[in-house]
Amino acid sequence: MTGRSATTIFFLLAGLACSSCSDLSEDRDEREREHIPGSDPDAIGRHIYACNDGRNYSVDLFEDGLTVDLSPPDDKPMRLAAFSQGMTYVGAGITARISGLEMQIERADRPALRCRRK
């Protein structure tokens, strides 16, 4: 095989791989936009928290105990993860610490929220 043939095959395979990745990414983005709190079949439980801003937030728990979906009212759920059980859950620009019946939500652009499970 000549160097030119190998280069052509490489670019064809790379293009094919990139086109399939973008399709998967678009499918995932579409699923996230359509996600309804509490609708994930992998969730094993749900808790509702009343927060000091007067709104209710829901938390969907997953079997591993290290992943939750935090759903603010009137907004899409945010996936948060912890390194070990009992730790703070972390997501993109947000943290949630759950201890017993209490939860504290912190974001860089908003005041911290204190919440209590209903």
C-alpha positions in Angstrom: 0.0 0.0 0.0 1.4 3.4 -0.9 1.6 6.3 1.5 -1.1 8.1 -0.6 -3.5 5.2 -0.3 -2.9 4.9 3.4 -3.5 8.6 3.9 -6.7 8.5 1.9 -8.0 5.5 3.9 -7.1 7.3 7.2 -9.1 10.4 6.3 -12.1 8.4 5.1 -12.2 6.5 8.4 -11.7 9.6 10.5 -14.5 11.3 8.6 -16.8 8.4 9.2 -16.0 8.3 12.9 -16.6 12.0 13.3 -20.0 11.8 11.5 -21.2 9.1 13.8 -20.1 10.9 16.9 -22.0 14.0 16.0 -25.2 11.9 15.5 -24.8 10.3 19.0 -24.2 13.7 20.5 -27.3 15.2 18.9 -29.4 12.2 20.1 -28.1 12.7 23.6 -28.8 16.4 23.6 -32.3 15.8 22.3 -33.0 13.3 25.1 -31.7 15.8 27.7 -34.0 18.5 26.3 -37.0 16.2 26.5 -36.1 14.7 29.9 -39.0 15.0 32.4 -38.1 14.9 36.1 -38.8 11.4 37.5 -39.0 9.8 34.1 -35.6 8.1 34.1 -36.2 4.3 34.4 -32.8 3.9 36.2 -33.9 6.1 39.1 -34.7 4.2 42.3 -36.3 6.9 44.4 -37.4 10.5 44.5 -37.4 13.1 47.2 -39.0 16.6 47.2 -37.3 19.4 49.1 -38.8 22.7 50.1 -36.2 25.4 49.9 -35.9 28.8 51.5 -36.6 30.6 48.2 -40.2 29.2 48.5 -39.8 26.7 45.7 -39.7 22.9 45.7 -36.8 21.0 44.1 -36.9 17.3 43.3 -34.0 14.9 43.6 -34.1 11.6 41.7 -31.7 9.0 43.2 -29.9 6.3 41.3 -28.9 2.9 42.4 -25.2 3.6 42.7 -25.9 6.3 45.3 -23.3 8.5 43.6 -25.6 10.1 41.1 -28.7 12.3 41.4 -30.8 14.4 39.1 -31.6 17.7 40.8 -34.7 19.3 39.2 -35.4 22.9 39.9 -39.0 24.0 39.3 -39.7 25.0 35.7 -36.2 23.9 34.5 -34.6 20.7 33.2 -32.9 18.3 35.6 -29.2 18.6 36.3 -27.1 15.5 36.7 -24.8 15.6 39.7 -22.3 13.1 40.9 -20.3 12.4 44.0 -16.9 10.6 44.5 -18.3 8.5 47.4 -21.5 8.2 49.3 -22.2 10.9 51.8 -20.1 13.4 49.9 -21.2 16.6 48.1 -22.8 16.1 44.7 -21.2 18.2 41.9 -22.3 19.3 38.5 -21.7 22.0 36.0 -21.5 25.2 38.2 -23.6 23.7 41.0 -23.1 21.6 44.2 -25.7 20.0 46.4 -24.9 18.6 49.9 -27.5 16.2 51.3 -27.3 15.3 54.9 -30.3 13.6 56.5 -33.4 15.6 55.8 -31.4 18.7 54.8 -30.0 19.8 51.5 -27.8 22.8 50.6 -27.5 24.0 47.0 -24.7 26.3 46.0 -24.2 28.0 42.7 -21.6 30.5 41.8 -24.1 33.0 40.4 -26.8 32.8 43.1 -27.2 32.8 46.8 -27.0 29.4 48.6 -30.3 27.6 49.2 -31.2 25.7 52.3 -33.8 23.0 51.8 -35.7 20.5 53.9 -37.1 17.2 52.6 -40.9 17.1 52.7 
